[in-house]
């Protein structure tokens, strides 16, 4: 009798673990998605603020953001040339 009860609890434990994993994986995917989108948004705000500052000083073309070139120590849009 005790062995049957022990086996029933083991099966219930395995089934409970499978249900717990099945329910937590979608939740963890949402958490990871929200974290990634938040990080992308934070980086975008930093880049946007830097681009809107209009104080583009540089010494090389690599100091300028994409779409800009360094002319006389200032980043100038390559479409303005």
C-alpha positions in Angstrom: 0.0 0.0 0.0 2.8 2.4 0.9 4.6 1.6 -2.3 1.5 2.4 -4.4 1.1 5.7 -2.6 4.7 6.6 -3.1 4.4 5.8 -6.9 1.3 7.9 -7.1 3.1 10.9 -5.5 6.0 10.4 -7.8 3.7 10.5 -10.9 1.9 13.5 -9.5 5.2 15.2 -8.9 6.3 14.6 -12.5 3.0 15.7 -13.9 3.1 18.8 -11.6 6.6 19.6 -12.8 5.6 19.3 -16.5 2.6 21.6 -15.9 4.7 24.1 -14.0 7.3 24.2 -16.8 4.6 24.4 -19.4 3.0 27.4 -17.7 6.3 29.2 -16.8 8.0 29.1 -20.3 5.5 31.5 -22.0 5.8 33.8 -19.0 9.6 33.8 -19.2 9.5 34.5 -22.9 7.3 37.5 -22.3 9.7 38.7 -19.6 12.7 38.3 -21.9 10.9 40.1 -24.7 10.0 43.0 -22.5 13.6 43.2 -21.2 15.0 43.3 -24.7 12.5 45.9 -26.0 13.3 48.1 -22.9 17.0 47.8 -23.6 16.5 48.7 -27.3 14.4 51.7 -26.3 17.0 52.9 -23.7 19.8 52.7 -26.3 17.6 54.5 -28.9 16.9 57.4 -26.5 20.7 57.8 -25.8 21.5 57.8 -29.5 18.5 60.1 -30.3 19.6 62.6 -27.7 23.2 62.5 -29.1 22.0 63.1 -32.6 19.7 66.0 -31.6 22.5 67.8 -29.6 23.8 69.2 -32.9 27.2 69.6 -31.3 29.0 67.1 -33.6 32.7 67.6 -33.1 35.1 65.1 -34.5 38.6 64.4 -35.6 37.9 61.4 -37.9 34.9 60.3 -39.9 34.5 57.4 -37.4 33.7 59.9 -34.7 30.5 60.9 -36.5 27.2 59.0 -36.6 26.2 57.1 -39.7 25.3 59.4 -42.6 27.7 62.1 -41.4 31.3 63.0 -42.4 33.9 64.9 -40.5 34.8 68.3 -42.2 36.9 70.9 -40.3 36.2 69.2 -37.0 32.5 69.1 -37.3 30.1 66.3 -38.4 28.2 67.4 -41.5 25.4 65.4 -43.1 26.7 63.7 -46.2 23.5 64.7 -48.0 24.3 68.4 -47.3 27.4 68.2 -49.4 
